[in-house]
Amino acid sequence: MKQLILNADDFGLTRGVNEGIVRAHLEGILTSATLMASCPEFDDAVARARTAPTLGVGCHLVLVGGTAVSAPGEIPSLVDSDGQFPRTLPQLVARLSSGSVRSHDIETELRAQIEKIRDAGIEPTHVDAHKHTHVHPLVMNALGKVVNELGITRVRKPAEDLADSWDTQAGGDRSWGRLASAAAVRAVAPWFESLARKYGLRSPDHFLGLAMTGRLCASALCRLIDKLPEGSTEIMLHPGVCDADLASTGSRLQQQRQLELEALLAPDARRAVERNAVRLISYRELI
C-alpha cells in the first residue's frame, strides 16, 4: 500500500501563508501542516485550523531565525538578550558544535513551543523543525526527551532519496544547492535514526521535497506521486499566498509558495493520487 502525507511547513508565518495552507487542504490534496509557535500570525493559524478539523497539525520547531517563546533569561545560551535565535543555520550549527549551547536550554524552548500549541487547543500530530535543525544530534537528543515527556510519538525524518530528487529535477532545472542540502542531511541520518529509536519515535518510511523546495510545480509534484514507493511517504511543501506581508518577512520563498499552492490545487495532482491508488493520510494516521 502507498500512503502519502503532504505536509505544509511554516503555518503561522503570515496570514497569506495560513490562507494558502488551509485552502490547499480544503480544496486540494494537502493533508498536514506544521505550526510555528513563535510566528506573528500564530493566532490566525489556530483560528483557521479550527475551520479545517481534518487537517493534521504538528509543531514546526524553531531554533534559528526567529524569536523564542521562552524568556531570554530562561535560555541564555540559545538566544541573545532580545530573545532572538541565531540568524542563520550555519551560526546555530557552529554554536551547537562548539558546546556553547546547553541541552537544558534547548529542551526548555522546545517544550515551551509545543506547550503553546497545546494551550491553544491543538494536539500536535508530530514534530519537525525549521531548517531541519532537529537532525543535529544535540537537538534531536533534547527533542527526544521533550516529546517523550509530552507523549508525542511521531517525527519527521528528512533523509531524502537523492536518486528520486535527481530524476524529478529534469534537465537544467536541477537545484544544486538544494541537492547539496539534501545530501548533508542524509549524511547525518544514521545518528538521527539511532536517537529516534532510542526515544521510540516513528516516521514515514520515505521523505521527499527538500531538494525541490520551492520548485514543486504541478508537473513535478505529479512526477513524485507517480514514483512513490510502497509504504508511507512524506512530501514537504511550502504553499502560501504571496503578498506584501510575506515579502516583509524576508523569507527566501516568495512566488515559490504560490507555485506550490497551485500544485496542490491542480486537478492533475489529484488524478495522480487516484491513478496510483495512493491513500492520503496525515501523521495522525501514521502507524
ChimeraX attribute file (.defattr): number of C-alpha atoms within 10 A of each C-alpha:
attribute: neighborCount
match mode: 1-to-1
recipient: residues
	/A:1	10
	/A:2	16
	/A:3	22
	/A:4	27
	/A:5	26
	/A:6	23
	/A:7	28
	/A:8	30
	/A:9	25
	/A:10	26
	/A:11	33
	/A:12	26
	/A:13	24
	/A:14	26
	/A:15	22
	/A:16	21
	/A:17	28
	/A:18	28
	/A:19	19
	/A:20	25
	/A:21	34
	/A:22	26
	/A:23	20
	/A:24	24
	/A:25	23
	/A:26	17
	/A:27	11
	/A:28	19
	/A:29	22
	/A:30	28
	/A:31	24
	/A:32	29
	/A:33	32
	/A:34	24
	/A:35	30
	/A:36	26
	/A:37	30
	/A:38	21
	/A:39	19
	/A:40	15
	/A:41	18
	/A:42	22
	/A:43	15
	/A:44	16
	/A:45	24
	/A:46	20
	/A:47	12
	/A:48	18
	/A:49	22
	/A:50	13
	/A:51	11
	/A:52	13
	/A:53	10
	/A:54	15
	/A:55	23
	/A:56	25
	/A:57	27
	/A:58	30
	/A:59	30
	/A:60	28
	/A:61	26
	/A:62	26
	/A:63	27
	/A:64	23
	/A:65	16
	/A:66	16
	/A:67	22
	/A:68	25
	/A:69	20
	/A:70	18
	/A:71	15
	/A:72	20
	/A:73	14
	/A:74	14
	/A:75	22
	/A:76	14
	/A:77	19
	/A:78	26
	/A:79	23
	/A:80	15
	/A:81	11
	/A:82	11
	/A:83	19
	/A:84	17
	/A:85	22
	/A:86	20
	/A:87	13
	/A:88	13
	/A:89	17
	/A:90	11
	/A:91	14
	/A:92	19
	/A:93	16
	/A:94	13
	/A:95	16
	/A:96	19
	/A:97	13
	/A:98	9
	/A:99	12
	/A:100	11
	/A:101	20
	/A:102	16
	/A:103	18
	/A:104	14
	/A:105	20
	/A:106	22
	/A:107	20
	/A:108	17
	/A:109	24
	/A:110	25
	/A:111	21
	/A:112	19
	/A:113	22
	/A:114	26
	/A:115	18
	/A:116	17
	/A:117	22
	/A:118	13
	/A:119	10
	/A:120	13
	/A:121	11
	/A:122	19
	/A:123	16
	/A:124	24
	/A:125	22
	/A:126	26
	/A:127	23
	/A:128	23
	/A:129	23
	/A:130	18
	/A:131	16
	/A:132	18
	/A:133	20
	/A:134	25
	/A:135	25
	/A:136	17
	/A:137	18
	/A:138	17
	/A:139	19
	/A:140	21
	/A:141	20
	/A:142	20
	/A:143	27
	/A:144	23
	/A:145	14
	/A:146	21
	/A:147	22
	/A:148	13
	/A:149	10
	/A:150	12
	/A:151	9
	/A:152	20
	/A:153	19
	/A:154	23
	/A:155	23
	/A:156	22
	/A:157	26
	/A:158	26
	/A:159	24
	/A:160	22
	/A:161	17
	/A:162	17
	/A:163	8
	/A:164	16
	/A:165	21
	/A:166	17
	/A:167	14
	/A:168	21
	/A:169	19
	/A:170	11
	/A:171	8
	/A:172	6
	/A:173	10
	/A:174	17
	/A:175	16
	/A:176	13
	/A:177	10
	/A:178	17
	/A:179	20
	/A:180	14
	/A:181	13
	/A:182	22
	/A:183	18
	/A:184	12
	/A:185	20
	/A:186	18
	/A:187	12
	/A:188	14
	/A:189	19
	/A:190	12
	/A:191	13
	/A:192	23
	/A:193	18
	/A:194	12
	/A:195	18
	/A:196	22
	/A:197	11
	/A:198	12
	/A:199	18
	/A:200	14
	/A:201	19
	/A:202	19
	/A:203	21
	/A:204	20
	/A:205	14
	/A:206	20
	/A:207	20
	/A:208	24
	/A:209	26
	/A:210	26
	/A:211	27
	/A:212	24
	/A:213	18
	/A:214	22
	/A:215	23
	/A:216	28
	/A:217	20
	/A:218	20
	/A:219	14
	/A:220	19
	/A:221	23
	/A:222	22
	/A:223	17
	/A:224	21
	/A:225	23
	/A:226	15
	/A:227	12
	/A:228	20
	/A:229	14
	/A:230	13
	/A:231	13
	/A:232	22
	/A:233	23
	/A:234	25
	/A:235	21
	/A:236	24
	/A:237	29
	/A:238	26
	/A:239	35
	/A:240	33
	/A:241	24
	/A:242	19
	/A:243	15
	/A:244	11
	/A:245	14
	/A:246	21
	/A:247	14
	/A:248	9
	/A:249	13
	/A:250	9
	/A:251	9
	/A:252	11
	/A:253	18
	/A:254	20
	/A:255	17
	/A:256	20
	/A:257	27
	/A:258	21
	/A:259	20
	/A:260	27
	/A:261	28
	/A:262	21
	/A:263	26
	/A:264	28
	/A:265	19
	/A:266	20
	/A:267	13
	/A:268	15
	/A:269	24
	/A:270	17
	/A:271	13
	/A:272	17
	/A:273	20
	/A:274	13
	/A:275	10
	/A:276	13
	/A:277	12
	/A:278	20
	/A:279	13
	/A:280	19
	/A:281	23
	/A:282	23
	/A:283	29
	/A:284	18
	/A:285	11
	/A:286	17
	/A:287	9
